C-alpha cells in the first residue's frame, strides 16, 4: 500500500501544523487527518497547496531536494521585473545561507483562477505590481520570498500552485481532496 496523500489549499494566515500555542488557525481547522503530516512547509503568510501524508517514503519523495519534486508558485511582486532579475532567478541566487538551485522564472498575467484574499495585499499608487511563475526543486526556509527580495522584487502575495504532479486545480481555499492510490504508485515509480 503506497500510503495516503491529502491535498489542501491552505488559506492565508494558517499555520502548516495541527496545533498552535497562540490561537492562530492551523490545518486542524480545515482537515481531519489523523496520522498525517505535511510533506514540506508553507509559511503562515503564504497560500496554496499543502500535501499531507502518512507515508514517510512519500513525504521524502515530495520534500527532499535530492528527488527534485518540482514546486510551482505564483508570486505577486512589487514592481516590474527587469530581464536581469529574471535571469538571476533562472541562474540561482545567493542567499545568506548559500546559493539556490536555478529556478524556472517567467513573468505572467494575473492568474484567472485567483481568489480574493482577506485581508487584501497593500497597494501603492506609485508602484505597480506584477506576477511571476516560479518553479523550484528545493525547499529552503522562505526561499521564494528571499529569492525575489535578492533580485529587488519584494513578494506581496505567494501562492503554491503545485507540488510534483499535483496542483490546486479545482480546490478553493480551505478545500481538500485525497489522491488516488494509483496516482501515488505512478509517482513513486518515477526515477529521479
N, C-alpha and C positions, 0 to 999 in steps of 0.2 A: 504494500500500500504506500503511495507516494506522500501521504500526509495531506493536510487540508491547507487551503490558501484562500484568504478572505481579502477582497479589495475594498477599501473605504476611501471615499472622497472626504478627506479631513477638512472641516471648515477652518477659517481664520480664527486664531486665538484659542486653539485646542492643543493641549499637551499630547505628545505621541507616547503616552504611557497610560496605565489604568488607574493610577492613584495620584492625588495631589494633596499637599500639606497646607496649601494656601487658598483653597477654594476655586482654583482655576478649572475650567472644563477639561475633561480627559476623554480618552477613547471609550471608557465605560459609559459615557453619556450618549454614545452613538451605536455601540455594538456590544453584544454579549458573546464573548469569545473565550470561554474557559480554556486554559492551557495554551493559548496562542499568544505570540509575541511579535512585535513589529520587526520586519526584516529591513533594518535601517531606520533612520530618524527623519523627521520633517519638523523644522522649527515651529515653535508656538505661533510666530507671526507669518508663517507660510501656509499655503493651502494646497490641497490636491491629494494625489494618490499615495496611500499608505498600504503596503502589503503586510498582512499578518499571517503567521503560520505556526503550526505546532511541530514542524519538521526541522530539526537542526540542519540537515543537509540542504533543504530548500532555502532556509534562511541564509546559509553560507553562499549558495549559488546566486542569490539575489543581492547580497550586500557586500561580499568580499571582492575588492577590486581585481584580484587575480582571475576571476571568472568573467570580467568585463561585461557584466549586465548593464546595458545602456539605461540611463535615466534622462528623460527629456523634460525640460522645464520651459514654460512661457514666462518671460520676465519683463515686467513693465519698468522701464528705466527713466531716469531724469535726463533729458537732453536728447540730442540726435547723435548717434554713433558715427564717428569718422571711420573710414576704411581701415586706418591704422589700429583702431581699438578692436575691430572685429578680427583683424589679422593676428593681433596679440592673443586674443581668446583662442583662436584656432591653433596657435603655436603652443599654448600653455603659458600661464603667467606665474611669476614668483611671488608667493605669499610669505609672510613672516615665518611660517613653519616649513617652507620648502616649495618647490615648483609643483604645479598641477600638470596632469597629462593634457595633451592637446584636446580641445573641445570642438564640437561642431557648433558653429555660431552663425546665425542668419538673422537679418533684420526682416520682420514680418509685420503684417497688418494685425490690428487687434483681433483676437480670435472671435469667430462668430458665435461660438458656444459659451462665451464668457458670461458669468453670472454677476449680479451686483454683490459687492462686498459691504458688510456692515461692521465697523464704520468704513466709509469710502476712503480711498487714499487722499492725501493732501494735494491739491492742485495749486500751482503758482502761475499767474497770468503770463509772466515774462519768460517762463521756462517750459518749453514743450516736453512732452513725454513720447516715448517710442516703445515698441515691443521687440524682444529678441526671442528666438527659439534656440535654446542652448542644450546640447546633449553631452553628458559626461559619463565616465566609466568608473569614477571613484566616488568616495563619499566623505570628504574631509569636512569637519565641522563648519557649518555656514559657508560652504565652498562657493556656491553660485553668487551669493551676496558679496563675498570677499573678492571674487574674480572680477565682477563688474565694477566694484569700487576701485580695484587696482588699475583699471583702464579708464578711470574718470567718469564712470556711468553708475551713479548710485541706484540701487534697486528700490523701487517703490512698492511693487507687488510681485510675489513669486508663487507660481502655481506649478506643482509637479504634474505633468501630463501622463507620463508613462514610466514603468519600471519593467525592464526586459520586454516581453511581448505583450504585456497587459497595459491598458490605458484607462482613462477616466470616461471614455465614451459611454454615454447612457447613464452616468451616475451624477445626480445632483449633489450639492454639498450635504454631507451627513448621511448619504445613502451608501449602501454596501451590497456586494454580491460575492458568492462563493465561485471559485474557478472549478471547472470540472476536473476530475481525476485524469482524464485523457489528455487535457491541455498540460497538466503538470508533468505527466510521464513524457510527453513530447519535449517539453522544456528541459527536463533533467537528462534526456538522452543526447542533447546537443553537446558538441565539444566546445572547448574554449576557442 
